[in-house]
Amino acid sequence: MFAGTGSDVGKSIIAAAFCRIFRQDGYSPAPFKAQNMALNSYATPEGLEIGRAQAMQAESAGIPCHTDMNPILLKPNSDHTSQVVLNGKPAGNRSAREYFGGIGQEDLRKAAHEAFDRLNKRYSPIVMEGAGSISELNLRDHDIVNMPMAAHADAAVILVADIDRGGVFASVYGSVMLQNEEDRKRIKGVIINKFRGDMSLFDDGRRIIEELCGIPVLGVIPYFTDIHVDAEDSVALNRKNNQAREGYINIAVVRLNHISNFTDFDALEHDKRVHLYYSADPEELGKADIIILPGSKSTIADLKELYLNGMAQAVKQAAGSGKPVIGICGGYQMLGLEICDPYRTEGDSEQIEGLGLLPIRTIMATAKTTRQVSFRLDGCETVCHGYEIHQGHTECTETENLRTFARLDDGNSDGYVRDNVTGTYLHGLLDNTAYTERLLSPFADKAKTTEKQVEYASFKEREYDRLAEHIRRHTDMEKIYQILQNYD
């Protein structure tokens, strides 16, 4: 288990690296995180939902993702409540007090243990990931993802610390010493992550940590920005661009409070012709060549905010001027005439007026659609791939000057297009070069390069290999394998 001194220390990335390393070394690894809180999710081949991070780690391990890799997913609806996804299916909404107060907690713990046990029979080693800090003393009795999960799995724990944020000695020492004696014995080593500068300057630091904590420092990982794998949650958005730039095709993603699945846009971020940025500023939005309304976990609440902050009018003006406007999932629903929520799936609002850019109407439902799909774009026979994760059914109210966006391989259609406005439920759409080339070609003269997007699946494979090589080079793999052998 890679456990952390805090959130965003790099556990997910390091776990992904070791999934690839173990695969390269001839093993059959699989990722596991008992409980994940994130708005980035993914559909498994069986049509169930898991956290995007575990899907990414499974991809790094070279295996299909499965709900046993992330049996409990919490998807925040607001600052206080989350949808609980259990074994891939929604199991209701809970407040933080209800969730950590122990309501049904033992049932969730049992489900996590059972998922791990099933996974452990199929793969070896299991590359586990903790959540947040392992030293949240007030939540320890209800913890089902960190040290109690390590105890169930009899896992060796490697503590990951982020030196870039400062205070690494206190965070490592405190995280170790705040454990009870049994859990402290499980911690077999430390990885210092995100180191900047001359590595030799930390030689004394390594020695001090080992003397203070009585466990080895297994690696000091240099900070990197040139290796690209999926980010786990919206914390990463704070480090992304938020302004247009000259010499590129500028694509603006509307910044929503509850944005979900922003990994939809990773492929565009790595296209050298494109400058992709996230904005909640109407003026910056107006500078874009193409505008995208992304997915949202709280579509109605986010649409209300767009009306309040002026972004709704900015999107309408952009569409009226002829700029391409694309809505994906929740963004697709926002483009319509209205969104109705008769079952109060998202909150207290039963209806809200949409942006009116497509003649469609969405009715929120209690059931959720989660599935992987293959599809063909209108007028194109190239097979594309994506996935759906949404609640609600969308129907058109008139057909004049309206065409469907894509033909699914199951015979159904998805989405609608009217002039320069497109709406679709297809996540992963922009990973397909057949679509991105169609989208970008009218703006080719704006880009200072003519280099086209690489095939994204190949790009990701190369990045997993680069990540594995980087982590392997700066980690004592001999000691890692000694730890694993002692736990066989």
C-alpha positions as CSV (number, residue, x, y, z in Angstrom):
1,M,0.0,0.0,0.0
2,F,1.2,3.5,-0.9
3,A,-0.2,5.6,1.9
4,G,0.2,9.4,2.3
5,T,1.2,12.0,4.8
6,G,-1.7,14.1,3.2
7,S,-3.8,14.6,0.1
8,D,-2.2,15.3,-3.3
9,V,1.2,13.9,-2.3
10,G,1.4,11.7,-5.4
11,K,0.1,8.4,-4.2
12,S,-2.0,7.7,-7.4
13,I,0.8,8.5,-9.7
14,I,3.3,6.3,-7.8
15,A,0.8,3.5,-7.6
16,A,0.3,3.7,-11.4
17,A,4.1,3.6,-11.9
18,F,4.5,0.5,-9.8
19,C,1.6,-1.2,-11.7
20,R,3.6,-0.7,-14.9
21,I,7.0,-1.6,-13.2
22,F,5.6,-4.9,-11.9
23,R,4.0,-5.7,-15.3
24,Q,7.4,-5.0,-17.0
25,D,9.1,-7.3,-14.5
26,G,6.8,-10.2,-15.4
27,Y,4.2,-10.0,-12.6
28,S,0.4,-9.7,-12.9
29,P,-0.4,-6.5,-10.8
30,A,-3.7,-4.9,-10.2
31,P,-4.6,-1.6,-8.5
32,F,-6.9,-1.3,-5.5
33,K,-8.3,1.6,-3.5
34,A,-11.1,0.7,-1.1
35,Q,-12.6,4.2,-1.0
36,N,-12.1,7.0,-3.5
37,M,-13.5,10.5,-3.4
38,A,-13.4,12.1,-6.9
39,L,-15.6,13.5,-9.6
40,N,-13.5,11.9,-12.3
41,S,-14.9,8.4,-12.9
42,Y,-14.9,5.8,-15.6
43,A,-17.2,3.0,-16.9
44,T,-15.9,-0.6,-16.7
45,P,-16.5,-3.0,-19.5
46,E,-19.4,-4.4,-17.5
47,G,-21.1,-0.9,-17.5
48,L,-20.3,-0.1,-13.9
49,E,-18.6,3.0,-12.4
50,I,-15.2,3.4,-10.6
51,G,-12.8,6.2,-9.9
52,R,-10.8,7.3,-12.9
53,A,-7.5,6.9,-11.0
54,Q,-8.0,3.1,-10.6
55,A,-9.0,2.9,-14.3
56,M,-5.8,4.7,-15.2
57,Q,-3.8,2.4,-12.9
58,A,-5.4,-0.7,-14.5
59,E,-4.5,0.7,-17.9
60,S,-0.9,1.0,-16.6
61,A,-1.0,-2.6,-15.4
62,G,-2.3,-3.7,-18.9
63,I,-5.6,-5.1,-17.6
64,P,-9.3,-4.2,-17.9
65,C,-10.6,-2.1,-15.0
66,H,-13.1,-3.7,-12.6
67,T,-15.2,-2.4,-9.7
68,D,-13.2,-4.7,-7.3
69,M,-10.4,-2.2,-7.8
70,N,-12.5,0.6,-6.3
71,P,-15.5,-0.8,-4.5
72,I,-16.5,2.5,-2.9
73,L,-16.6,5.8,-4.8
74,L,-17.8,9.0,-3.3
75,K,-18.9,11.7,-5.8
76,P,-19.4,15.0,-4.1
77,N,-22.8,16.7,-4.8
78,S,-21.9,19.7,-2.7
79,D,-19.6,20.8,0.1
80,H,-21.5,18.6,2.5
81,T,-23.0,15.6,0.6
82,S,-21.8,12.9,-1.8
83,Q,-23.3,10.2,-3.9
84,V,-22.1,6.8,-2.7
85,V,-21.3,4.4,-5.5
86,L,-21.0,0.9,-4.2
87,N,-19.5,-1.9,-6.4
88,G,-20.2,0.3,-9.4
89,K,-23.8,1.3,-8.7
90,P,-25.3,4.3,-6.9
91,A,-26.3,3.5,-3.3
92,G,-27.8,6.9,-2.3
93,N,-26.5,10.2,-1.0
94,R,-24.9,10.8,2.4
95,S,-23.6,13.8,4.3
96,A,-20.1,13.7,5.6
97,R,-21.6,13.4,9.1
98,E,-23.7,10.4,8.1
99,Y,-20.8,8.7,6.2
100,F,-18.1,9.2,8.9
101,G,-20.6,8.9,11.7
102,G,-20.8,5.2,11.1
103,I,-24.2,4.8,9.4
104,G,-23.7,1.5,7.5
105,Q,-20.0,1.8,7.8
106,E,-19.4,-1.8,8.7
107,D,-21.3,-2.9,5.6
108,L,-19.1,-0.7,3.5
109,R,-16.0,-2.1,5.2
110,K,-17.2,-5.6,4.5
111,A,-17.8,-4.7,0.8
112,A,-14.2,-3.3,0.6
113,H,-12.7,-6.4,2.2
114,E,-14.7,-8.7,-0.1
115,A,-13.6,-6.8,-3.2
116,F,-10.0,-7.0,-2.2
117,D,-10.2,-10.7,-1.5
118,R,-11.7,-11.4,-4.9
119,L,-9.0,-9.2,-6.6
120,N,-6.2,-10.9,-4.6
121,K,-7.2,-14.3,-6.0
122,R,-6.8,-13.1,-9.6
123,Y,-3.7,-10.8,-9.4
124,S,-0.3,-10.5,-7.7
125,P,0.9,-8.2,-6.4
126,I,-2.0,-5.9,-5.5
127,V,-0.8,-2.3,-5.6
128,M,-3.0,-0.6,-3.0
129,E,-3.5,3.1,-2.5
130,G,-4.5,4.9,0.6
131,A,-6.5,8.1,0.8
132,G,-5.5,11.5,2.2
133,S,-3.5,11.3,5.4
134,I,-3.0,8.1,7.4
135,S,-3.0,10.3,10.6
136,E,-6.6,11.7,10.8
137,L,-7.0,10.6,14.4
138,N,-10.6,11.8,14.6
139,L,-11.7,9.6,11.7
140,R,-9.6,6.5,12.6
141,D,-12.5,4.4,14.0
142,H,-14.4,4.8,10.7
143,D,-11.4,4.5,8.3
144,I,-11.9,1.8,5.7
145,V,-9.2,2.8,3.2
146,N,-5.9,3.4,5.0
147,M,-4.3,1.3,7.8
148,P,-7.3,-0.8,8.7
149,M,-7.5,-1.9,5.1
150,A,-3.7,-2.6,5.1
151,A,-4.3,-4.8,8.2
152,H,-7.0,-6.8,6.4
153,A,-4.8,-7.3,3.4
154,D,-1.6,-7.8,5.5
155,A,0.0,-5.2,3.3
156,A,3.4,-3.6,3.6
157,V,2.8,0.1,3.7
158,I,5.1,2.6,2.0
159,L,4.6,6.2,3.2
160,V,4.6,8.9,0.5
161,A,5.5,12.4,1.4
162,D,5.5,15.6,-0.7
163,I,8.6,17.6,0.0
164,D,7.5,20.4,-2.4
165,R,4.9,21.6,0.0
166,G,7.4,21.9,2.9
167,G,7.5,20.4,6.4
168,V,8.5,16.9,5.1
169,F,10.3,15.9,8.3
170,A,7.4,16.8,10.5
171,S,4.9,15.2,8.2
172,V,6.8,11.9,7.9
173,Y,7.8,11.7,11.6
174,G,4.3,12.6,12.7
175,S,2.6,10.2,10.3
176,V,4.7,7.3,11.6
177,M,4.6,8.2,15.3
178,L,0.8,8.8,15.4
179,Q,0.2,5.2,14.5
180,N,-0.5,2.6,17.1
181,E,2.3,0.0,17.5
182,E,0.8,-2.6,15.2
183,D,0.2,-0.2,12.4
184,R,3.6,1.4,12.8
185,K,5.2,-1.9,12.2
186,R,3.4,-2.2,8.9
187,I,5.2,0.9,7.5
188,K,8.2,-0.5,5.8
189,G,9.6,2.5,4.1
190,V,9.2,6.1,2.9
191,I,9.2,7.7,-0.5
192,I,10.0,11.4,-0.7
193,N,8.1,12.8,-3.7
194,K,8.4,16.0,-5.8
195,F,12.0,16.9,-4.9
196,R,13.4,19.9,-6.7
197,G,17.1,20.7,-7.1
198,D,20.4,18.9,-6.3
199,M,19.5,15.4,-5.0
200,S,22.8,15.2,-3.1
201,L,21.6,18.0,-0.8
202,F,19.0,15.6,0.7
203,D,21.6,12.9,1.7
204,D,21.5,14.2,5.3
205,G,17.7,14.5,5.1
206,R,17.4,10.8,4.1
207,R,19.7,9.8,7.0
208,I,17.7,12.0,9.5
209,I,14.4,10.5,8.5
210,E,15.7,7.0,8.8
211,E,17.2,7.6,12.2
212,L,14.1,9.4,13.5
213,C,11.6,6.8,12.2
214,G,13.6,3.6,12.1
215,I,12.5,2.8,8.5
216,P,14.4,3.2,5.2
217,V,13.9,6.0,2.7
218,L,13.3,3.9,-0.4
219,G,13.3,6.7,-2.9
220,V,13.6,10.4,-3.5
221,I,11.6,11.2,-6.6
222,P,12.4,14.3,-8.6
223,Y,9.6,16.7,-9.5
224,F,8.4,16.3,-13.0
225,T,6.0,18.1,-15.4
226,D,6.9,16.4,-18.6
227,I,5.3,13.0,-18.0
228,H,1.5,13.0,-18.5
229,V,-1.0,10.6,-16.9
230,D,-4.6,11.3,-15.9
231,A,-5.1,13.5,-12.8
232,E,-7.3,12.1,-10.1
233,D,-9.5,15.1,-9.1
234,S,-10.1,18.8,-9.5
235,V,-7.1,19.8,-7.3
236,A,-5.1,19.4,-10.5
237,L,-7.2,22.1,-12.2
238,N,-5.7,24.8,-10.0
239,R,-2.4,24.2,-11.8
240,K,-3.9,24.4,-15.3
241,N,-4.1,27.3,-17.7
242,N,-6.8,30.0,-17.4
243,Q,-6.1,32.4,-20.2
244,A,-6.0,32.4,-24.0
245,R,-2.6,32.6,-25.9
246,E,-1.5,33.8,-29.3
247,G,-0.3,31.3,-31.9
248,Y,-2.6,28.5,-31.0
249,I,-6.1,27.2,-31.5
250,N,-7.6,28.5,-28.3
251,I,-10.1,26.1,-26.7
252,A,-11.8,27.2,-23.5
253,V,-13.4,24.8,-21.1
254,V,-16.0,26.5,-18.9
255,R,-14.8,26.2,-15.3
256,L,-17.7,24.7,-13.2
257,N,-17.8,24.4,-9.5
258,H,-18.6,20.6,-9.7
259,I,-16.8,19.8,-12.9
260,S,-16.4,16.1,-13.6
261,N,-14.4,14.0,-15.9
262,F,-12.1,16.8,-17.0
263,T,-9.8,14.1,-18.2
264,D,-11.9,14.3,-21.4
265,F,-9.6,17.2,-22.4
266,D,-6.2,15.7,-21.7
267,A,-5.7,14.7,-25.3
268,L,-6.3,18.2,-26.5
269,E,-3.8,19.5,-23.9
270,H,-1.1,17.5,-25.5
271,D,-1.9,18.6,-29.0
272,K,0.8,21.1,-30.0
273,R,-1.6,23.1,-32.2
274,V,-3.9,23.7,-29.2
275,H,-3.9,25.9,-26.2
276,L,-6.6,24.6,-23.8
277,Y,-7.6,26.6,-20.8
278,Y,-10.2,26.6,-18.1
279,S,-12.1,29.8,-17.4
280,A,-15.0,31.3,-15.4
281,D,-14.3,34.7,-16.8
282,P,-16.7,35.9,-19.6
283,E,-14.0,38.1,-21.1
284,E,-11.5,35.2,-21.4
285,L,-14.1,32.9,-22.7
286,G,-14.8,35.4,-25.5
287,K,-11.2,35.0,-26.7
288,A,-11.6,31.3,-27.4
289,D,-12.0,29.8,-30.9
290,I,-13.9,26.8,-29.5
291,I,-15.9,26.6,-26.2
292,I,-16.6,23.4,-24.3
293,L,-19.2,23.0,-21.5
294,P,-17.9,19.9,-19.6
295,G,-19.6,17.4,-17.4
296,S,-20.9,18.2,-13.9
297,K,-21.9,16.2,-10.9
298,S,-24.4,19.0,-10.0
299,T,-25.7,20.2,-13.3
300,I,-28.5,22.4,-12.1
301,A,-26.4,24.1,-9.4
302,D,-23.6,24.7,-11.9
303,L,-26.0,26.1,-14.5
304,K,-27.4,28.5,-11.9
305,E,-23.9,29.7,-11.2
306,L,-23.3,30.3,-14.9
307,Y,-26.3,32.6,-14.9
308,L,-25.0,34.5,-11.9
309,N,-21.4,35.0,-13.0
310,G,-22.2,36.0,-16.6
311,M,-20.8,32.9,-18.2
312,A,-24.2,31.8,-19.5
313,Q,-24.6,35.0,-21.6
314,A,-21.0,34.6,-22.7
315,V,-21.6,31.1,-24.0
316,K,-24.8,32.3,-25.8
317,Q,-22.9,35.2,-27.4
318,A,-20.1,32.9,-28.6
319,A,-22.6,30.5,-30.1
320,G,-24.4,33.4,-31.8
321,S,-21.2,34.6,-33.3
322,G,-20.7,31.3,-35.0
323,K,-18.0,29.8,-32.7
324,P,-18.2,26.0,-32.1
325,V,-19.8,25.3,-28.7
326,I,-19.7,21.7,-27.5
327,G,-21.5,20.3,-24.5
328,I,-20.5,17.0,-23.0
329,C,-22.7,15.1,-20.6
330,G,-23.9,17.7,-18.0
331,G,-22.8,20.4,-20.4
332,Y,-25.0,18.8,-23.1
333,Q,-27.9,19.0,-20.8
334,M,-27.2,22.7,-20.1
335,L,-27.4,23.5,-23.8
336,G,-31.1,22.6,-24.0
337,L,-34.3,24.4,-23.3
338,E,-34.8,23.0,-19.7
339,I,-33.6,20.5,-17.2
340,C,-36.3,18.9,-15.0
341,D,-35.5,17.0,-11.8
342,P,-38.8,15.6,-10.6
343,Y,-37.2,13.2,-8.2
344,R,-34.9,15.9,-6.7
345,T,-31.9,13.7,-7.7
346,E,-29.5,16.7,-7.6
347,G,-31.1,18.8,-4.9
348,D,-34.0,21.1,-4.1
349,S,-34.6,22.5,-7.6
350,E,-37.2,20.8,-9.7
351,Q,-36.7,22.7,-12.9
352,I,-34.3,25.2,-14.5
353,E,-34.2,26.9,-17.9
354,G,-31.3,25.9,-20.1
355,L,-29.2,28.0,-22.4
356,G,-31.6,27.4,-25.3
357,L,-28.9,26.6,-27.8
358,L,-30.3,23.1,-28.7
359,P,-34.0,22.1,-28.9
360,I,-33.8,19.5,-26.3
361,R,-35.2,18.8,-22.9
362,T,-33.6,16.7,-20.1
363,I,-35.4,14.8,-17.3
364,M,-33.2,13.7,-14.5
365,A,-33.8,10.0,-13.4
366,T,-32.9,8.0,-10.4
367,A,-31.1,5.4,-12.5
368,K,-27.6,6.1,-13.9
369,T,-26.3,5.1,-17.3
370,T,-22.8,3.8,-17.2
371,R,-21.3,2.0,-20.2
372,Q,-18.5,1.9,-22.7
373,V,-19.5,2.5,-26.3
374,S,-18.2,2.3,-29.8
375,F,-19.6,4.8,-32.3
376,R,-19.3,6.5,-35.7
377,L,-19.5,10.2,-36.4
378,D,-22.0,11.4,-38.9
379,G,-20.5,11.0,-42.3
380,C,-17.5,9.0,-41.1
381,E,-17.0,5.3,-41.0
382,T,-14.0,5.3,-38.6
383,V,-14.9,3.5,-35.3
384,C,-14.5,5.7,-32.3
385,H,-14.6,4.8,-28.6
386,G,-15.9,6.5,-25.5
387,Y,-18.1,6.0,-22.4
388,E,-21.2,7.3,-20.8
389,I,-21.8,8.2,-17.1
390,H,-24.9,10.3,-16.6
391,Q,-28.3,10.5,-14.9
392,G,-31.2,11.7,-17.0
393,H,-32.8,11.2,-20.4
394,T,-32.6,13.8,-23.1
395,E,-35.1,14.2,-25.9
396,C,-35.4,16.6,-28.8
397,T,-38.5,18.9,-29.0
398,E,-38.2,19.7,-32.7
399,T,-36.1,18.4,-35.6
400,E,-35.8,21.4,-37.9
401,N,-32.1,21.9,-38.9
402,L,-31.2,19.3,-36.3
403,R,-29.1,16.1,-36.8
404,T,-27.8,13.4,-34.6
405,F,-24.2,13.6,-33.5
406,A,-23.1,9.9,-33.6
407,R,-24.3,6.5,-34.4
408,L,-23.7,3.9,-31.7
409,D,-22.7,0.4,-32.6
410,D,-25.8,-0.9,-30.7
411,G,-28.0,0.8,-33.3
412,N,-28.9,3.8,-31.2
413,S,-27.8,7.4,-31.7
414,D,-26.2,9.9,-29.4
415,G,-26.4,13.7,-29.2
416,Y,-27.6,16.4,-31.5
417,V,-26.0,19.1,-33.7
418,R,-27.5,22.4,-34.8
419,D,-25.2,24.6,-36.9
420,N,-22.2,25.3,-34.7
421,V,-23.6,23.8,-31.5
422,T,-23.0,20.2,-30.5
423,G,-24.3,18.2,-27.5
424,T,-23.3,14.6,-26.6
425,Y,-23.1,12.2,-23.7
426,L,-19.9,10.7,-25.0
427,H,-17.0,11.0,-22.6
428,G,-13.6,10.3,-24.2
429,L,-14.8,11.8,-27.4
430,L,-11.8,14.0,-27.8
431,D,-9.4,11.0,-27.4
432,N,-10.5,10.1,-31.0
433,T,-8.4,11.8,-33.8
434,A,-11.3,11.3,-36.2
435,Y,-13.3,13.8,-34.2
436,T,-10.5,16.2,-33.1
437,E,-9.2,16.6,-36.7
438,R,-12.8,17.5,-37.8
439,L,-13.0,20.0,-34.9
440,L,-9.6,21.6,-35.4
441,S,-9.3,21.7,-39.1
442,P,-11.2,25.0,-39.7
443,F,-8.8,26.8,-37.4
444,A,-5.5,25.4,-38.8
445,D,-4.2,28.8,-39.8
446,K,-4.3,30.0,-36.2
447,A,-1.7,27.4,-35.0
448,K,2.0,28.1,-35.4
449,T,2.6,24.4,-36.0
450,T,1.0,22.0,-38.4
451,E,2.0,18.9,-36.4
452,K,-1.1,16.8,-35.8
453,Q,-2.2,15.1,-32.7
454,V,-0.6,11.7,-32.0
455,E,-2.9,8.7,-31.6
456,Y,-3.8,9.1,-27.9
457,A,-3.8,5.4,-26.8
458,S,-0.2,5.1,-28.0
459,F,0.7,8.4,-26.3
460,K,-0.6,7.1,-23.0
461,E,1.3,3.8,-23.3
462,R,4.5,5.7,-23.9
463,E,3.8,8.0,-20.9
464,Y,3.2,5.0,-18.6
465,D,6.6,3.6,-19.7
466,R,8.3,6.9,-19.1
467,L,6.7,7.2,-15.6
468,A,7.8,3.7,-14.7
469,E,11.4,4.5,-15.8
470,H,11.5,7.7,-13.8
471,I,10.2,6.1,-10.6
472,R,12.4,3.0,-11.1
473,R,15.5,5.1,-11.6
474,H,15.0,7.0,-8.3
475,T,13.7,4.1,-6.1
476,D,15.6,1.2,-4.5
477,M,13.8,-1.5,-6.3
478,E,16.0,-4.2,-4.6
479,K,14.6,-3.2,-1.2
480,I,11.0,-3.0,-2.7
481,Y,11.3,-6.6,-3.8
482,Q,12.8,-7.7,-0.5
483,I,9.7,-6.1,1.3
484,L,7.4,-8.0,-1.1
485,Q,9.2,-11.3,-0.6
486,N,8.9,-10.9,3.1
487,Y,5.1,-10.6,2.7
488,D,4.6,-13.6,0.4
